[in-house]
Amino acid sequence: PQLAASSELLEEIKLLNCAYVPLSAWQHLEGARRWKNLRRAQFNDCFGSDTPGSEGYTFLLPLLAAAQDLEEVNFDGCDSIPESAWAAIPRGAWPRLQGAFGIPEEHVARIRAGRGG
């Protein structure tokens, strides 16, 4: 997460099975530059319950919410992310989103929806 925090040109990030990345590593994303080129993000099994970095989503999701060109996200196996965290991602944040895994469908529809409607 620390290296990714410094790259605003990142187009794809793939961190799979990273459940043991400690919360302190995810904290490096706080205040990171916006990932303006990000298209694909995979965090399968990174935020499961009872794992050291299970609260790391609190630093990741705000950064992802600003990635307006995001086309695919994968959060399968991330059951520690509560409904309230998904609800905090603004309506229309990801208008180009085509694939969304591990996010409740009612949030996907809202996040993908146009900002005005």
C-alpha positions as CSV (number, residue, x, y, z in Angstrom):
1,P,0.0,0.0,0.0
2,Q,2.8,2.5,0.7
3,L,4.2,2.3,-2.8
4,A,0.8,2.6,-4.4
5,A,0.1,5.7,-2.3
6,S,2.9,7.6,-4.2
7,S,1.8,6.8,-7.7
8,E,-0.9,8.9,-9.3
9,L,-0.3,7.3,-12.7
10,L,-1.4,3.8,-11.5
11,E,-3.8,2.1,-13.9
12,E,-4.2,-1.2,-12.2
13,I,-3.7,-2.4,-8.6
14,K,-3.9,-6.1,-7.7
15,L,-3.5,-7.0,-4.1
16,L,-4.9,-10.5,-3.6
17,N,-5.0,-12.5,-0.3
18,C,-3.4,-9.6,1.6
19,A,-5.4,-10.2,4.8
20,Y,-2.2,-10.0,6.9
21,V,-1.1,-6.6,5.7
22,P,-1.2,-4.6,8.9
23,L,-3.4,-1.6,9.4
24,S,-0.2,0.6,9.7
25,A,0.6,-0.2,6.1
26,W,-2.9,0.8,4.9
27,Q,-2.5,4.1,6.8
28,H,0.1,5.2,4.2
29,L,-2.8,5.7,1.8
30,E,-4.2,8.5,4.0
31,G,-3.6,11.8,2.1
32,A,-2.2,10.0,-0.9
33,R,-2.5,11.5,-4.4
34,R,-5.6,10.7,-6.3
35,W,-5.3,7.7,-8.6
36,K,-6.6,9.6,-11.6
37,N,-5.7,6.9,-14.2
38,L,-6.9,3.9,-12.2
39,R,-9.1,1.5,-14.2
40,R,-8.9,-1.8,-12.3
41,A,-8.6,-2.5,-8.6
42,Q,-8.5,-6.0,-7.0
43,F,-8.5,-6.5,-3.3
44,N,-9.8,-10.0,-3.0
45,D,-9.6,-11.4,0.6
46,C,-7.8,-8.3,1.9
47,F,-10.4,-7.2,4.4
48,G,-11.8,-10.3,6.1
49,S,-13.0,-10.4,9.6
50,D,-10.4,-11.2,12.3
51,T,-7.4,-10.3,10.2
52,P,-4.7,-7.7,11.2
53,G,-5.6,-5.2,8.5
54,S,-9.3,-5.7,8.4
55,E,-9.9,-2.0,9.0
56,G,-7.6,-0.9,6.2
57,Y,-10.6,-0.2,4.0
58,T,-11.1,3.0,5.9
59,F,-8.0,4.4,4.2
60,L,-8.5,2.7,0.8
61,L,-12.1,3.4,0.0
62,P,-11.9,7.2,0.1
63,L,-9.0,7.1,-2.3
64,L,-10.8,4.7,-4.6
65,A,-14.0,6.8,-4.5
66,A,-12.0,9.6,-6.3
67,A,-10.9,7.3,-9.1
68,Q,-13.6,8.4,-11.6
69,D,-12.3,6.2,-14.5
70,L,-12.6,3.0,-12.5
71,E,-14.0,0.2,-14.7
72,E,-13.6,-2.9,-12.5
73,V,-13.3,-3.5,-8.7
74,N,-13.1,-6.7,-6.8
75,F,-13.6,-7.0,-3.1
76,D,-14.6,-10.7,-2.9
77,G,-13.9,-12.1,0.5
78,C,-13.9,-8.6,2.2
79,D,-16.6,-9.2,4.7
80,S,-15.3,-6.7,7.2
81,I,-16.3,-3.8,5.0
82,P,-19.6,-2.6,6.5
83,E,-22.6,-1.3,4.6
84,S,-21.8,2.2,5.9
85,A,-18.5,2.2,4.1
86,W,-20.1,1.4,0.8
87,A,-22.8,4.0,1.5
88,A,-20.1,6.7,1.9
89,I,-18.9,6.3,-1.7
90,P,-20.8,9.1,-3.5
91,R,-23.5,8.6,-6.1
92,G,-22.0,8.5,-9.6
93,A,-18.4,8.2,-8.3
94,W,-17.6,5.4,-10.8
95,P,-19.8,6.1,-13.9
96,R,-17.6,3.8,-16.1
97,L,-17.9,0.8,-13.7
98,Q,-18.6,-2.4,-15.5
99,G,-17.5,-5.1,-13.1
100,A,-18.1,-4.9,-9.4
101,F,-17.5,-8.0,-7.2
102,G,-17.9,-8.2,-3.5
103,I,-19.9,-4.9,-3.3
104,P,-23.6,-5.1,-2.4
105,E,-25.7,-4.6,-5.6
106,E,-27.7,-1.7,-4.2
107,H,-24.5,0.2,-3.7
108,V,-23.1,-0.7,-7.1
109,A,-26.2,0.7,-8.9
110,R,-25.9,4.0,-6.9
111,I,-22.2,4.4,-7.3
112,R,-22.4,3.7,-11.0
113,A,-25.5,6.0,-11.5
114,G,-25.2,9.4,-13.1
115,R,-24.5,12.2,-10.6
116,G,-27.7,14.0,-11.4
117,G,-30.2,11.1,-11.4
